[in-house]
């Protein structure tokens, strides 16, 4: 066959066939002809093509972000079913449309602006509050992002923010929308209140055995032993790791030399000055200062309009060269002779002085060791997390992974959702942060996802056993049952008393007279609005709601923390012009932001209409990441 092709290769038929093959390869690509498209376009927005790998990367990132909410068990099928995948695709398409829209509008984000935003982001600051490129790289690495990917996304987000800002700046808020809400929000009410406390515990009789048993049966759910979990875990604690890191003396000394300026305090003076236009005026003031007058008095004697100008704390580099020598030769409380500069004739008084010094290596040695060890601990923990995840992915148990990596696995044989054991005592040394939540979201016999702690470490846990909630025997909780039964009886008796008192006031008796007869505490509230917090008003929230539906002189009651509060509405107070103005200003801003948000979404919709959008979600389902 091959020989036959060779023999006929010079014929015009074969040349045509070979030409067609070459053209097809050029159009479709060799890989596409034989292997199919390896990274097909899933979505197209105008000229922007979004490949399957790009979209899947973002879906995976969103799933990783949501894993703690699902106990580390969120898989792709579940993400598809819950609409997470579709939402990620929608967001990607919107961003692509916004990016093209920003380009068409001439909105460009410079590299300088991006660099400035990154360097001012506290996420990337070191312990001295400065941008640290090493921390920047570590944060991106943990998030699974390259620097280029992060910068590209940041540019896109900044462009979208510029568009949103431009839309918000031009949003009008009609007075017809604002005025009714101003009246609603700023109207104030005042009430006269009487506090009905819980009846005395001694006034409630002891329940009988039959009553206790009946109450227990009717309220068994209140006396259940909580669900308990037997949990093992490994924690990667940066403080513990840094304490074990040895930092050589040579490294400490090199760090000291590199940061010598940081440990050096320069001479400083807190000063004030007066600048005179002529030498004669300065000389006249200097003569008065020599006679014991202050700089302020001397300057005023020369010119009533002259006053000392505070310079604050300054170093030599902060003052004109002509002043540096004379000023820094002064001690606290001393005043200079007239000194000439391009600005005129200066007289300076030093109000306070600090002599500069350089800290010795011994003074900062411990600080340097902690900082260098902490920095290495972050790297060490990052490496350990990768090894730990690899070991668990390879099938190792938590204990086996701990032994392989020379880590310590810990265990709590009983842990409830409050962090207590079966005996009710707090379980000590649990990892800080989301540990308990993750422990109760992880299924029996499963490992959790690797989760970050509050101090920058990580933990992974395994649920060994789940003990479901169970009813405690009556004999074990009898004292709790009696206490609950008596508390309920007290509450009912208090409610009955409050209702009776409220009925007397509705019948025409004055609240002051009734309160005096019942020996209740009377108060008049400060004026409150519908938005006043109950902690500020001193009234139960339910009672505040009632008072805004009452007429002046009407009464209402509601349960509070320690009994019932009865209130009579005594005053409906209209807002002052200043209050109305402040409320209107805040409302306009809230409404402006809300309207701007709606307009921005409409703008995105218009961009999607302008740029042809095609999405082929079936290509995502053909290959799971």
N, C-alpha and C positions, 0 to 999 in steps of 0.2 A: 504493500500500500504506500509506504513512505517512498519507495523507489519510483512508483508510478507518479506520485506528486512531483518528485524531482524532475522526472522526464517531461512532465507537462507544465512545469513552472513558467516556462517562457511563453506559454499560450495565452491569448487574450482573455479566455474564460477564467483561468486560474488567477490572472492578475486582477480581474474585476472582483472575484471572491475575496482575495486577500485584501484588496482596498476596502471592501465593505467591512471586513473584520477590524481593520485598523481604525476606521471611522467610528465603529461601535465602541471600541476600547477607549478612544479619545473622548467620546461623549459620556459614556457610563462609568468608565474606570474598570481596570482589570479585576479589582476586588469585588466590584458590584456584579460583574458578569459571572464570576465563579463562586463567590462567597455570599453575595447579597450585601446590602449597605450595612456597614458595621456600626455606624453611629448616625442613624437616620434623624431627619429633622422632625421633631414632634410638634413644634409650633412655629408659625411664621407671622411676624408683625411688621408690616411694611417691608423694609429691606433687612430686618433683623431675623436671623434664623436661630432657633433654639433647639439644640440637639438633645437626644435622649439622655446622654450622660450628664449634660448640664442640668436638665430638669430633675433627673434622679438624684443628683448630688444635693440639690436643694430640698427635695422630699426627704432624703435621708437626714439632712441637718435638722429639719423640722421635727422628724420623728425622734431624733436624739434629744431635742429640747423638751419634747412631751413625755419622754420615757418615765421620768419620776412620777407623773400623774397616773401611769398605768402599771406601776410596780415593775418597770423594766421589761414588760411583756408585750409591748406594742409592736406588732409585726406589720408587714406591708399589706396583707389582706385586710386586717382590721383598719389600717389607715385609709384604704380604698373605701371600705364599707362606711366609715364615719365621715367621709367627705374631706378628709385632711389632704389627700392627694389632689383632689379637684381644686381645693382652695389654694394650694401652693401653685398650681399651674395658672390659676386666675391671677394671683399676685405677680407671677413672673411676666405674664402677658401685659398687665397694667404697667409694670415698671418699664418694659420695653417701649410701650406706647408713650409714656411720659418722657423717656429719654429722647425719643425722636422728636416729640413735641418741643422739648427744651432746645434741641438743636435747631429746629425750624424757627424758633423765636429768637435765636441768637444768644441764648443763655449758655455761657461757658464757665466752667469752674477751673480756675488756675491751679497748677501744681503747688504754688505758694499757699493758697487758701487751704488746700487739702493737708499740706504739711503742718500748717498752723493749727488746724482742727485736731489733728492727731497728737501734736505735741502739747495741746492744752487739755487733752482728755485725761482725767484723773485715774482712769483704769490703767494707764501705762506709767504712772508715777512711782518713783522709789520712795524709800523711807524719808528722804529729805524733801519730798514734795516736788521732785523734778522729773521730767520725762526721761525714761530709761529705755534705750533701744532694745536691751536684752529682755526686759519685761514685755515690751511690745511684741517681740518675736515669740516669746513663750505663750502669751495670751492667744496669738493667732494660731500657734501650733496646737494648743489645746482645743481650739475651736475647729481645727481641721481646715484652716484657711491659709492660702498663700498671701504674701504681701500685695501682689498684683491684684488678686481677687478682691481683697479688702479695699484697696484704694479705688478700684473701679466702682465697687458698690457705694463707697462713700461719696464719690463724685456724683453718682446718679442720685443719691439721697439728697445731697446739697442742692442739686439742680431742681429736684421736686420741691424742696423747701422754699427755694426762691419763687417758684411758680405759686405755691400756696400763699406765701407772704404777699405777693402782688395781688392775688385774688382777695385776700382778707383786707388789704389796705383800701380797697374800693367798695367794700360792702356797706350799703346804707341800712340803717335800722329805723323803720318808720315809728314815729311817735305813737301812732295808734296801737302798736304792739307793746310799746314800753309802758305807757301811762297806766293801763289797768294793772299791770304786774307791779308797778311801783306802789300803787295803793295797797295791793294785796300783801306785798312783802313788808312795807314799812308801817302799816297800821299797828298801834300798840294797845295792849289791854292791861288793866290793873285789877287785881282780885284781893278780897279779904278772905283769909283761909283759917281753918281750924284743923288741927292735927288730932286724929283719933288713933291713939296708940294701940298696939296689940294688948288684949286683956291679959291680966297677970296669969302666969302659968299655974299658980296656986289655986286659981279660980276654976281650973279644969280638973274634974275628978279623974281618978285613975281608972283606966278601962278594965273590964272584967276579962277573964280568960277567954270566954266565948267571943267577946268583942275583939280581942287581940287576934284570935284565930280567923275570924271573919275578915278582919282588915287585911291580914296577911294573904288570905286566899284571893281577895279582890285586888290586891296590889302586888302580886308576886314578882312582876317585872321590876319593881323598885328595889328588890332585895336579891337580885341575881349576882352571882360571882361573875366578874367580867371575863371576856375572852382573854386567854393567856397565850403567849407565844414563846416557844423555846428557840432562841436565836443565837447563832454564832456569827462573829464578824472579824474582819481585819481592818484596822485603821492605819492609814499613812498620815502621821501627824508631823507637820513641818517643825514644830517646836522640839519634839522628841528626836527627830532626825538631825536637826541642827546642833543639838546638845552633844551628839556623838561624833560630829565632824571635827577633825583636828585641823587647825590652821597654823601653818608654820610661822615661826618668828620672822623669817625673811619676807614672807608675804605680807605680814602685818606691817613691817617697816616700810615696804614698798608702797603699800596702800596709804600709809601716813605721809610719805614723801609726795605721792601723787595728789593728795588732798590737803597739802600743807596750808594752802590759802583758806580752806574751809575752817581750819582750826586756829586761824590767826585773827585776832581782834585789833583793828587799827585805832589810832588816836581819834577821839571824837569830841566835838564841842557842841553844846546846846547854846546857841547865840542869838542875839538880836542886834540890828544895826540901824543907823540913820545915815543917809547919804546927803551930804550938803553940796550945793551947787558951786560954792566958792571956798577958797582956802581961808578967807577972812571969817566966814560964817562958821567953818569947822573949828578954827582957832578960838573963836569966842565961846563955842560950846565946850571945847576942851578945857578952857580956863575955869568955867563953872564946875565941870566934873572934877578938876583938880581941887576945887574948893569944897568938895564933898557932895555936890548935887548928883542926882541920878541922871542917866542918859535921857530919860523921858522929860525930866524937868529942864535939863540943859537945852534940849532940842526945842522945846516949847518956848523958851526964853528968846531963842534966835528967831523962830518962826512959829506962830501959833498953829499952823497947819501941819507941822512936822511931828510925826510919831514914830517910835521904834518899830521896825518890821521884824517879826520873829523869823529866824532862819531854820528853826528846829535843830535836830541833831545833824551835824555835817562832818565830813571827813575832808582832808586837805584837797582831794580831787574835786570836791563839790564847790569850792570857792575860787574866785579869781586868783591867779598866781601872786599878784601884789599883796593879797590879804593873807595867804596861807601862812607865811612865816610869822608875821605879827600876831595873828589870831591864835595860832597854836603855841605861841610862847606865853600866852596868858593862862592864869589859873582861875579857878572858880571865883566869880564875883569881881574879877578885874575888867577894866575897860581900856581899850587901845587908844593910842594917840591917833590923830588924823592920818589916814593912809590914802594916797591918791591912786585912782584907777581910771579907766576910760569913762566910767560912769559918773565920776565926781570924787568927792572927798568922804571917805567912810570913817565912822567911829563905831566900834563893835564892843558890845559887852558880852562876856562869857558867863552864862547863868549856871552852867554845869559842865564838868569835864570828866572824861574817861581816858585813862592811859592805856594804850594798846599793849597787847601781849600775845605771845604764841604759846598755845598749850603744849605741854611736853608729851612725848610719846606715851609715857606711863599713864597720863591722865585719860587718854582716849583709847588705850589698848583694848580694854574690854568691849567698848562700843564697836571698834573695828572688827574684833573677832566675831561678835554677834552678827554684824551686818554681812560679813563675808560668809559666815557659816549659814546664815539664812538664805543667802543667794544660792549657795551650793545645794542647800536642802531642797529648794524649789526644783532644781535640775534633777536631783536624785529622786525626788518623789515622782517627777514626770517619767523618768526612766522606769521606776518601779511599777507605776500604773500600767505601762505597756507590757511589762513582763507578767504582771499579775493577770491582766486580761488575757494574755496569750496562754498562760498556764490553765486558767479556768476554761478557756475555749477549747483547749486540748483534752478536756475531760477530767482534770484534777479536781478533787474536792477542796473545800475551803481549807481544811486542815493540811492536806497534801501541798496545796499551793503555798501556804504559810511556811511549811518546812523547806520547800524548794528554795524559797527566797529569803530564808532566815528571818521571817517575820513572826509576830506573835498573834495567834488567833485567840479571841476571847469569847466567852459564852455567858448568856443569861438564860437560865433554865425556865424562868417564868417572868414575863414582861407584859404589863397591861398598857393600854393606850395612854395612860397618864405617866408612864415611865416608872411604875411601881411593880414590886414582885407580888407573889401570892399572899404574902404576909402584910402587904400594905406599905412596905418600906421602899424608899426611892432606890432605884438601881444606880449604882455609882459608876462614874467614868464612861458614860455612854458618849459616843461622838456627838459633837454639837451640830445643830442644824436640823436637817430633815430625817434624822435616823429613825425616830419612832414612826413617823408617817410612812417611810419606805418599808419598815418592818411589817406594818399592818397592811400594806398594799401588795406585798410579795406573797405568792402562793406557797402552800405547804410543799416542802421538799425542793424549793427552787432558790436559785441565787438572784440577788437584786442586781440592777445595773450599778456600775461604779459611780458613786455620787459624791459631789464636792461638799466639804464641811464648811462651817463658818470661818475657820481660820486658814483656809486655803489648802487643806489636806483633802484626803479622799477616804471613803470606806466602801466595802462591799460586804453584804451579809447573806446568810443562808438561814432559811426557816426550817428548823429541824422537826418541829411539831406544833400543831395548833390545838389548844384545848378550848372547845366552844363554851359560850356562857352557860351557866347552870344555876338553877334555883338553890339558894342556901337553905338548909333545914331551918324550921321556925325556931328551934332551940338555940341555933347559932346566931340568929339575928333578932331574938326576942326584944332586947333592949332598944334596937333600932326601930322595930315595929311600934313599940310603945311610944317612943319619942315622936315618930311620924304621925301616929294616931292623935296624940295630944296637940301637936302643932296644927294639924288640920282642924281640930275642935276649936283651938284658939282663933284661927283665921275665920272660921264661920261665925263665932261669937262676936268678933270684932266687926265683921261685915254687917251683922244684924244691928249692932249698936250704931254704926255709921248711917245705915239706912233710916233708922228711927230718928236720928238727929236731923238728917237731911229733910225728912218729911215734916218735922216741926218748922223748919225754916220755910219750906214751901207753903206751909199753912199760915204764914204771916209773921212768925217770930223772927226777931233780929238775930243775926249770927253772933253778935257780941254777947247778947243776953243768954243765948243757949250755951255758948262756950263757957261763960262764967258759971252757969249752973252745973255744967258737966265737967268743969275743971279741965278745960282743954286749952292748949296754947294757941293764941291768936297772932296772926301776922298779916301785914299788907305787903304784897309782892312789889318788886320793882317793875316798871313797865317792861313788857315782853312782846315780841313779835311772833309770827307763825314760825319763823326760822330759829328762834332762840332755843338753845339746847336745854333739856330738862335739868341738867346739872347746874346751869346758870340761873334758871328761873326758880329752882327749888320745888317745882311741881312735877308730878308724874306726867309723862308725855301724853297719856290718854286724857288726862284732865285738861291739859293745855288745848288739845284738839276740841274738847267739848266747849271750853270757854269762848272759842272763836265762832261758835254757832249759837251762843246765848244772847239774849237782850240784857241790857243793864238791869241789875237787881235780881236776875235769875241765879239759881244754885245748881251745882253739879258735884259729884263725888267720884273718886277713883282710888284704886289700891296703889300704895307705894311700897317702899322697902320695909317699913316698920309699922304698918297699919294702913289707915285710909286718910286721905286728905279731902276735906269738904271746902268748896270755894264758892263765894258769891261774887259775880262780876260787878265791880264798883265803878269802872271808868273805861270808856273807849276813847283813846287818845289819838288824834290825828297827827301825822308826822310834821316836823318843822320843815321849812324850805331847805335847810342845809341837809337834813336827813333824806328828803326826797331827791335832792340833787345827787348825793352820794350813792343812793340806791339806784338811781337812774343810770349813773355812770357805770356801775358794776354790771347792771343788767344789759346795757348796750354792748359791753365788751363780751359778756357771755353769749348773747344772741349773735353778735358779729362773728364770733368764733364758730358757733354752730352753723350759721348760714354759710360761712366760708367753707366749712367742711363739706356741706351739701353741694355747693358750687364746684368744689374741687372734684368731687365724685362725678358730677355732670361733665366737667371738663375732660376727665379721663374717659368717660363714655363717648364724648365727641371725638377724642383722639382715636379711639378704637374704631369709630365709624370712618374716620378719615384714612387711616392706614388699614389696609386689608388684613384681617386676622383669620388665620386658619389654625385649628388645633386638631391633632390626630392622637387622641388619648389611647387608642387601641395599640399604638406602637409602644406605649409605656408598659402595657400588660404583657407584651410579647417577651420581654426580658426583665426579670426582677433584678434589682441591684443586689 
